[in-house]
Amino acid sequence: MAAMPSIKSREIKIVQDIPVSKTLPFWEGLKQGKVLATRCVNCGKLHFPPVADCSQCLASNMEWFELSGEATIETFTHVVVRPATFQHEKPYTVAIGRLKEGLRVLAWLTGFKLSEIKVGMKAKLVAKITPEGNPTYEFTRPE
Amino acid sequence: MRKVAIIGVGSSKFGVRNDVNVAELAFEAFKPSVEDAGITPKDIEFVAVGSTGAGAWYEELLPAVVSAEYCGLTGAGLMRCEAACASGSAAFTAAYWTVASGQAEIALALGVEKMREIDTPTMMEWIGRAGYYLWEFHNFGLTFPAYYALYATAHMAKFGTTEEDLALVAVKNHKYASMNPIAHLRNKITVDDVLSSMVIAAPLKLFDCCPVTDGAASIILASEEKVRELKIDTPVWVAGIGYASGTANLSKRLDYVGLEAAVSASQMAYRIAKTSPDQIDVAVVHDCFTIAEIMAYEDLGFCKKGEGAKLIREGQTEIGGKIPVNVDGGLKAKGHPIGATGCSMIYELTKQLREETVERERQAPMKNYAALAHNVGGTGHYCYVTILRR
């Protein structure tokens, strides 16, 4: 089909400032090599991702704790066709792991060959700073 | 609640529709639906529009307003509904409620989506953000195929479902799309074609994924009184709508082998419609990826948990099988214009129940004149299940 006649829309650049004041200890913790989660002081529910407000009892009294990082991989995928803002990355593996504490985490899985990765295998959740300087976390080979 | 009937349906041609803008595309579906019902735009008191990409993958921020003006609907009650890929079903539900509650005699559900005005990596970006941006996209770049690939990996590990089983879904749906003149992808394919197509998000490959499609579908609903007054000869009745939702974070789901929201929504729909899976003559299910159709068989109770692959292997979801599924080509091959899909499903089922599909080879045989639509938004974030009866 020949290209259809069209006109270009006006161009805009969109960058949002995402507030993190209520989860700041988490982002600061990553810079210190720790992955933190929250525990509701009122009802005891554990939360990852960390939250300021409890969806179970609606209390807003959280305490921070460091996750063990000991995880079992429940599922994974290898992302080959990447979105616009990840075009500079090589294909990456994303996994969901269940931690010893019972919480699940979704993150990249590194340090394994793709053929080595199996549902049910052990991995370690660690904090990381990306080459661009952004705090993040990932699953990797346990020591 | 009053009884509500579908009295008119229309659909645009699905595909890459760079010949039309969003309002013009909506018109293509709207006009035949009005003609089908034998009414005029002025008879429509309330309009619910399903569309997801307003301002993101197409330029208009208020598609309900521009489509309504273009179709001569200005003045009617108007809203846009967002339930991601189930926005069309959300709009259908809103239109249903206005008639069922007695607020309106005639209402319209209009689904429309223009997805091909931007480049593919940007499209992958927008749809990848349709989960929990902060926690599952920002640092990890999940794409939509990748979200469903997480389910595919778990389903394969737990139940022994294979890549060949997934491929069979694509082969079936392309076969029926080849018979459907409004479908986007009308080529027949083989299992080998699927297996040898490029990996998108392992284990899902290109032919496991629905295309990025432009399209619109329009559904007109009316009260029982109006059905009599307009002398509608084949009204299709809304027997029950079920709905439910799932967590934004995939990490908070119970497991990765089915969608809890789909199980809950279907149980609600069966209960309201006073029916059961074995009474359904034909179904359209949300096969945005091949694994999604296999999980849908299980979530809807067409087979036991873990036996979805067996159902497709045995051909039970083809015409002549136990429960024909996606005989319009499904999202996989008819196409998935996100906000239009829910209305497009209702369009197909209405045609099936009236026994007026264009091509006889894809008309499902009717015993109970009962049909089911399963429309998932996001990765099990929203789910609507609608049961229709003639």
Interface residues (C-beta under 8 A of the other chain):
Chain A: M1 A3 M4 S6 S9 I18 F48 P49 E74 T75 F76 T77 H78 V79 V80 V81 R82 P83 A84 T85 F86 Q87 E89 Y92 V94 I96 L103 R104 V105 L106 A107 W108 L114 K118 V119 G120 T130 N134 T136 Y137
Chain B: V16 N18 D19 E59 E117 D119 P121 T122 M124 E125 G128 L134 W135 E136 N139 F140 G141 L142 T143 P145 A146 A149 L150 Y151 A152 T153 A154 A157 K158 M198 V199 I200 A201 A202 P203 L204 N249 L250 S251 K252 Y256
